[in-house]
Amino acid sequence: MPRLSGLTWSVAAAMTCAGVALVHARWVMGHFSTDGYLLDSGWLAYLMEAADPLLKNPSGVNDLSFYAHHLSPHLFLFGAPFARLLHLNGFAILAIYEAVFFGLFAAALMWGAYVNAGWRFLALGFLAAITIGASSNILLQAAGYPHYEIAMLSVTTLALVAWEKHWHRLFLACVIWLPLIREDGGFYAAFAGLASWAIAEPDRRARHRRTLLTVCFGGILVSAASMVFKSHMFPGFDAFQSNFSGQSWSHLSWPFVLERAHAAVTNPNIVPVLLGCCALAFRDLRYAAGLVLLLPLFMLHLLSVRDEHGHFTLYFALPWLLPPVIWILLLARRQQMGRASLAEALAVVAFAITMTAPAQAAVGIQTNFWYVVPWSFERPILDLENMRRFARNAHRTFASNGTYRGLACVSVGVAALIPNDLRPTEIVDLEAGLSECGTLLLMAGDIPSTAIGTELGALRFQRVGEFESVQLWMRPKTP
């Protein structure tokens, strides 16, 4: 049988990556155009557009540097060239960011799956890589809340693939890059080094043991030093306490731990990874290496004070994709060495498919995020620059005018457009009530809520202006 040519593989990979990049770029632009329900997206867009190496936060968040939250010069390094050289706004830069790093993850996986093997094995490995890299529910769940953590997954995956393909300089570049993404990036560099050593063949493992273990311990030391540096140089926010330890772990109890454990083993994003690692380990123990090495991280999340971490929602589930990355790499190598069976390859594909959003949607799992793909094309992309200008001018006018009853309030969606023109007290939760507001800027997508519409009427708000999906509502003047 003929083998898949390198050209065929390259064309298929390029088309897949282009499709992935387009979906995620459009999702971000549609997010800001219609509802913008995540203020963090506007926060990140502002930081990238500001091109400030100190990453000073917008006034609508706080008066700290972003480094007080996370030590992430990566945001400046990525955003500044687009902002200063191409004069792009933050919305476009964040859209490019999501396109680049979601696309990079898919590209790295497909590169890892490519081997000089029979066409059946190559096709199966490629199919597993595409399903995980383009349509896994974990990815689309993270995409639904545009953030920057996808870079950690993508660069770690690229490091693993680069080492597997003997591109040692690219591997080194990745492990240097990881600590720049976030202060814990060194731990991901350590994982890349240790995992590469754990799944290597015995001769290569012995040959590069010193190098990979140096990467591992070096990454740990860099992250530890970064955390100490952050706490001393950028005080004001204890990320570990806020996200994990709470008040000296006082939230922990047996019912708490059991609930978190039950949630994990019934999570449709996690179950295929657990079952896949266990089943494939019967063929080769190294298939479980990713899961074993990441257990400390997963346990830390399970015990976290925050539900988002403990239940692996939003982008906090992304590390669960690293064990399947190991499956792809190990299967490709075993195929090339003639050790993989057809049943083994089919098993990897089957577990990969069960992780996808379309598969979860097909069996009725309510927590699937497949809607991200069609919505990225259905939601309109509006004139964000002029939407921002309208919102900014309207807010400045009424925030400084004392003749109107109450605050000049904005919804979270509008705050995402103008985060540096606000005070935190002016950003309102629409579900929590509007009685303190004299004027209100919101997105058209906020209105379908019956409760909001009813309260607007009860408080005698009237719509007095709009541009695209930004609307200005006002209460009668004080007598």
C-alpha positions, 0 to 999 in steps of 0.5 A, a space after each residue: 500500500 502507498 504511504 501518505 506523502 509528506 506533501 499530503 500530510 503538510 497540506 492536511 496539517 496546514 488546513 487544520 491549523 488554519 481552521 483552528 486559528 480562524 475559529 479561535 480568532 473569530 470567537 474572540 472578536 465575536 466575544 467582544 462584539 456581542 456580550 463580553 461576559 469575561 472581564 479578564 479578556 478585556 483586561 488582557 487585551 488592554 495589557 497587550 495594547 498598552 505595551 507597558 513592560 511593567 504591565 500596569 493594570 487598568 483602573 477598572 481592575 486595581 492599581 497594581 501591576 499584573 505581575 502582582 497577580 502573575 509574573 508574565 512578561 510573555 504578555 508584553 513580549 507578545 503584545 508590544 510588537 503588534 501594538 507599537 509596530 502594527 498599531 493594532 488594538 487589544 481586541 485584535 491582538 488577543 484574537 491573534 494570540 488565541 489563534 497562534 497558540 491554539 493553532 500551535 497546539 494542533 500543529 505540534 501534535 500533528 508534527 508529533 504524530 508524523 512518522 515514516 510508517 505504513 499509511 494505516 498507522 500514520 492515518 490513525 496517529 494523525 486522526 488522534 492528533 487532529 481530534 485532540 488538537 482541534 476539537 477536544 472539549 477541554 480546548 473548547 471549554 478554555 476557548 469559551 473564556 478567552 485567557 492566556 493559559 493556552 500558551 502554557 499548554 502549547 509551548 510545553 507540547 512543542 517542547 515535548 515534540 521538539 525533543 522527540 524529533 531531536 530538535 534540541 535547540 527548539 526544546 531549549 527555546 521552549 523550556 526558556 520560554 515557559 517561565 516567561 509565560 507565568 511564574 509556574 512555567 518552570 514547573 512545566 519546563 520540569 515536566 517537559 524534561 522529566 516526561 521526555 526522559 521517562 518515555 525515551 528509549 533506554 539508550 537515549 534515556 541514558 545518553 541525555 539523562 544529565 541534560 534532561 534532569 538539569 532541565 527538570 531541576 533548573 525549571 523547579 528552581 526558576 519557578 521557586 525563585 520567580 514566586 519569591 521575586 514576585 511576592 517581594 517586588 510586586 506585593 498586593 495579591 497572594 495568588 497561591 492563597 487566593 487560588 489554592 490554600 485559602 486561609 491556611 487550608 482551613 477549607 479542607 474536610 473529608 466531605 470536601 475532599 470526597 466531593 472533589 474526588 467524586 467530581 473528578 472521576 465523573 468529569 467527562 473531560 477527565 474520565 477518558 484520560 484516566 481510562 486511556 492511561 490505565 488501558 494503554 499502560 497494559 501495552 506500555 507503562 510509559 503511556 501513563 507517564 504524563 498522568 503520573 508526573 502531573 499527579 501533584 498538580 492535579 491533587 493541588 487543584 483538587 484541594 484548591 479553595 476555588 471551585 473553578 480550580 477544584 472542578 477543572 472548569 474554564 481553562 484550568 482543565 488544560 493540563 489534562 491534555 498533556 497525558 494524551 500528548 504523551 500517547 501521541 508521541 509514544 504511539 508514533 515512536 512505537 509505530 516507527 519501531 514496528 512495535 505498535 499493533 493496530 489495536 493499540 493505535 485504534 485504542 488511542 484514536 478511540 480515547 481521543 474521540 471520547 474527549 472531543 466536544 462533538 462526541 460529548 454533544 452527540 451523547 447528550 453531555 450538557 457540559 460540552 462546548 461544541 457551540 464555540 465552533 458554530 457560534 464563532 461564525 454565527 456571531 457578528 464581528 462589529 466595529 470594536 474600535 468605534 464601540 469602544 469610543 462610544 462607550 468611553 465618551 458616554 461614560 465620561 460624560 455621565 460619570 462626571 455629571 452629578 445631575 443624574 441619580 446614582 452611579 454611571 454604571 457599566 456591565 461587565 461586557 462594556 467594562 471589557 471594552 473600556 477597562 481603563 476608563 472605570 473604577 471597580 465600583 462602576 462595574 455592576 453585576 446585572 443580576 445583582 440589581 441596578 438600584 444604585 445606577 443612574 446611567 447604565 452602559 450595557 451590551 445588547 446581549 445582556 437584555 434577553 434576561 427577563 429579570 434585567 428587562 423587568 428591573 430596567 422597566 421598574 426603575 424607569 430606565 430608558 434607552 437614550 443611545 446606542 452604537 452597534 451592540 453597546 446601549 446607553 440607558 438612563 433614569 430620570 433626572 433628580 427633581 
